[in-house]
Amino acid sequence: MLIVKVLALMFIGILLAEIFIQLNFSIRWNFVKFANLPAACNTPFIIAFASAVSADAMLQSLRENGI
């Protein structure tokens, strides 16, 4: 039952990502520094590994807010 294990891990990853977002978890490492992107892009970059749709929504929100 590989699919069950994969789905369980995906659920846990997305759940943890959402908890970190709600708690305003700040990432201390600047992953996007080398691409000359603003520090606000750190969180969407990390979230993209769990959910591309969530990362896209976060980037769109940043764009609309002028960040």
Legacy VTK file of the C-alpha trace (Angstrom):
# vtk DataFile Version 3.0
C-alpha trace
ASCII
DATASET POLYDATA
POINTS 67 float
0.000 0.000 0.000
2.513 2.527 -1.194
-0.199 5.011 -2.133
-1.454 5.117 1.463
2.041 5.878 2.761
2.581 8.592 0.154
-0.794 10.193 0.857
-0.138 10.091 4.606
3.226 11.832 4.174
1.695 14.436 1.871
-1.071 15.117 4.388
1.429 15.523 7.223
3.618 17.848 5.128
0.722 20.065 4.096
-0.640 20.128 7.646
2.735 21.202 9.053
3.130 23.832 6.346
-0.275 25.305 7.170
0.516 25.325 10.899
3.797 27.158 10.222
1.962 29.712 8.087
-0.701 30.325 10.731
1.927 30.751 13.454
3.876 33.228 11.279
6.889 30.940 11.418
9.872 32.916 10.215
12.569 31.162 8.271
15.944 32.370 9.423
17.812 31.189 6.331
17.517 33.299 3.234
17.056 30.678 0.517
16.192 33.200 -2.181
19.120 35.558 -1.563
21.084 34.087 -4.466
18.236 34.845 -6.894
18.033 38.504 -5.754
14.441 38.029 -4.604
12.945 39.730 -1.544
13.089 37.855 1.753
9.290 37.557 1.656
9.729 34.898 -1.045
11.372 32.481 1.422
8.124 31.037 2.716
6.500 30.425 -0.692
9.725 28.760 -1.826
9.618 26.302 1.070
5.850 25.774 0.811
6.228 24.932 -2.903
7.746 21.595 -1.904
4.511 20.669 -0.106
1.917 22.383 -2.285
2.544 24.282 -5.488
-0.961 25.742 -5.421
-0.407 27.219 -1.948
2.923 28.695 -2.998
1.358 30.229 -6.114
-1.407 31.771 -4.016
1.131 33.209 -1.573
3.211 34.689 -4.397
0.119 36.214 -5.982
-0.815 37.755 -2.630
2.686 39.220 -2.293
2.448 40.604 -5.814
-0.934 42.217 -5.151
0.420 43.808 -1.965
3.401 45.232 -3.830
6.098 43.233 -2.075
LINES 1 68
67 0 1 2 3 4 5 6 7 8 9 10 11 12 13 14 15 16 17 18 19 20 21 22 23 24 25 26 27 28 29 30 31 32 33 34 35 36 37 38 39 40 41 42 43 44 45 46 47 48 49 50 51 52 53 54 55 56 57 58 59 60 61 62 63 64 65 66
